[in-house]
Amino acid sequence: MVSVPRLVVAAPASGSGKTTVATGLMAAFAARGLAVSPHKVGPDYIDPGYHALATGRPGRNLDAYMCGPELMAPLFAHGARGCDLAVVEGVMGLYDGASGQGELASTAQVSELLRAPVVLVVDASSQSRSVAALVHGFASWDPRVRIGGVILNKVASDRHEALLREALDESGLPVLGVLRRAPQVATPSRHLGLVPVAERRAEALDAVRAMGDRVREGCDLDALLALARSAPDLPGEAWEPASHPAPPARPVIAVAGGPAFTFAYAEHAELLTAAGAEVAVFDPLRDEKLPAGTAGLVIGGGFPEMYAPELSANEPLRRAVAELALSGAPVAAECAGLLYLARELDGRPMCGVLDAAGRMSERLTLGYRQAVAVADSSLAAAGTRMRGHEFHRTVLEPGAGTTPAWGLHQPERRVEGFVQQGVHASYLHTHWAAAPGVARRLVERCGA
């Protein structure tokens, strides 16, 4: 049984203020001395960085599409173990899920699976009495979703607040907070969303503090905590990264980090460690060598297009990565890592492991994918089926090598990525908790 008090912060639509409220709640409760476990519904890598700043704990994702509904409660329990409170930030609108898949991967589904009460954040900037109809519709749409209260965001004045409260008195749902417009806590965005914490740590700390102050001043924290404590016990056991007999020598697996490579799931490093690896994080912008003894390499997602000049200028590291790949060592690269392994990015030399060129594009590629491994690789045996997510505004030409990494089956059929020697490189982001054999296979290949 899991008995951690918990709240899900949701909204009728994107842009309503979920991130501000969720991060602010995390910061405000942490400032009270509570151990707060931060979570994010969906494949978002950026918001969890702000959550981690607010709580001092790793931000974790709950993605029912990539990991399956059956893993939502166990993954939640794993992340929230030993905490006084968990705050889960939703994705998009409350009932929006994977395209064409009904409720799958929606905030509503995750709240049901966690048996967690929902706090609905409403952008009230252009309405008064109509807010009651909107809230009533969301609260009554699915009886399995328990909306426990409302936080009104972007309220203009005392008069506006009074009109909103009067309307909501008829809905039967309590107003748990009122936030006025406050541009000073806005966080900068660019082509893939918010700018990650690693790129603006001092400013991000200030923004998180400001969010915490706003929420503390505008919300009834005692009522919100009472609502969180009303969540029933969650049956089942916490997810564990299965441990295996340690190899004779723990192989060092280098994991790219720093401002250019910020997209990572906390469970990946935990799985690698449980499989017997020593995980060593390095920064391709600054480190001219791979960590000592590197036997395998993981390069996840991020923003290499923003740092192409610096990545290109670090020729010693580019050469070291190319030599490791040429040796046949296992190299797993996703999205940003794929571009870093290419011959060039926006005309600047990269590692040259893959005979392909990357460039920025006007088109955003975004969405869930069903994938099957085309060939045996350092990550998966041929025929392995996984679900993943694409999220990029770049193009790689060609998009697939002689031996592709994946055959994709949604939304269209195509092959994608590269498998050559020990390299598995693809645009597809995957969550290894759904297939823990991936980490074990990668570690085993370090000694092959």
MOMO-V673605 format. One record per backbone hydrogen bond with DSSP energy under -1.0 kcal/mol. CO is the residue of the C=O (numbers start at 1). NH is the residue of the N-H. Records with the same first field share a line. If there is no record, write none. Layout:
CO = NH / NH
//
This chain:
2 = 234
5 = 86
7 = 88
8 = 119
9 = 90
10 = 121
11 = 94
17 = 21
18 = 22
19 = 23
20 = 24
21 = 25
22 = 26
23 = 27
24 = 28
25 = 29
26 = 30
27 = 31
29 = 34
30 = 33
35 = 84 / 85
37 = 87
38 = 60
39 = 89
40 = 62
46 = 49
47 = 51
48 = 52
49 = 53
50 = 54
51 = 55
52 = 56
60 = 40
62 = 42
63 = 67
68 = 71
69 = 72
71 = 75
72 = 76
73 = 77
74 = 78 / 239
75 = 79
76 = 80
80 = 83
85 = 37
86 = 7
87 = 39
88 = 9
89 = 41
93 = 96
94 = 108
98 = 101
101 = 104
103 = 106
104 = 98
106 = 110
107 = 111
108 = 112
109 = 113
110 = 114
111 = 116
117 = 8
118 = 148
119 = 10
120 = 151
122 = 153
124 = 127
128 = 131
129 = 132
130 = 134
131 = 135
132 = 136
133 = 137
134 = 138
135 = 139
136 = 140
137 = 141
142 = 145
146 = 118
149 = 120
150 = 176
151 = 122
152 = 179
153 = 124
157 = 161
158 = 162
159 = 163
160 = 164
161 = 165
162 = 166
163 = 167
164 = 168
165 = 169
167 = 170
168 = 171
174 = 150
176 = 220
177 = 152
179 = 155
182 = 185
183 = 186
188 = 195
190 = 193
193 = 190
196 = 199
197 = 200
200 = 204
201 = 205
202 = 206
203 = 207
204 = 208
205 = 209
206 = 210
207 = 211
208 = 212
209 = 213
210 = 214
211 = 215
212 = 216
213 = 217
214 = 218
215 = 219
218 = 178
219 = 221
220 = 224
221 = 225
222 = 226
223 = 227
224 = 228
225 = 229
228 = 6 / 231
234 = 2
240 = 242
251 = 278
252 = 295 / 296
253 = 280
254 = 298
255 = 282
258 = 261
260 = 303
263 = 301
265 = 268
266 = 270
267 = 271
268 = 272
269 = 273
270 = 274
271 = 275
272 = 277
273 = 276
274 = 244
278 = 253
280 = 255
282 = 257
283 = 286 / 287
291 = 294
296 = 254
297 = 332
298 = 256
299 = 334
301 = 263
303 = 306
307 = 311
308 = 312
309 = 313
310 = 314
313 = 315
314 = 318
315 = 319
316 = 320
317 = 321
318 = 322
319 = 323
320 = 324
321 = 325
322 = 326
323 = 327
324 = 329
325 = 328
330 = 297
331 = 424
332 = 299
333 = 426
334 = 337
335 = 339
336 = 340
337 = 341
340 = 351
341 = 353 / 354
342 = 352
343 = 350
344 = 358
345 = 348
348 = 345
354 = 356
356 = 343 / 344
357 = 397
358 = 346
359 = 395
365 = 392
367 = 390
369 = 388
370 = 409
371 = 386
372 = 407
373 = 383
380 = 377
381 = 384
384 = 373
386 = 371
388 = 369
389 = 429
390 = 367
392 = 365
393 = 361
395 = 359
397 = 357
399 = 417
403 = 419
405 = 374
406 = 416
407 = 372
408 = 414
414 = 408
416 = 405 / 406
417 = 401
418 = 425
420 = 423
422 = 331
423 = 420
424 = 333
425 = 418
426 = 335
429 = 389
431 = 434
432 = 435
435 = 438
436 = 440
437 = 441
438 = 442
439 = 443
440 = 444
441 = 445
443 = 446
444 = 447
//
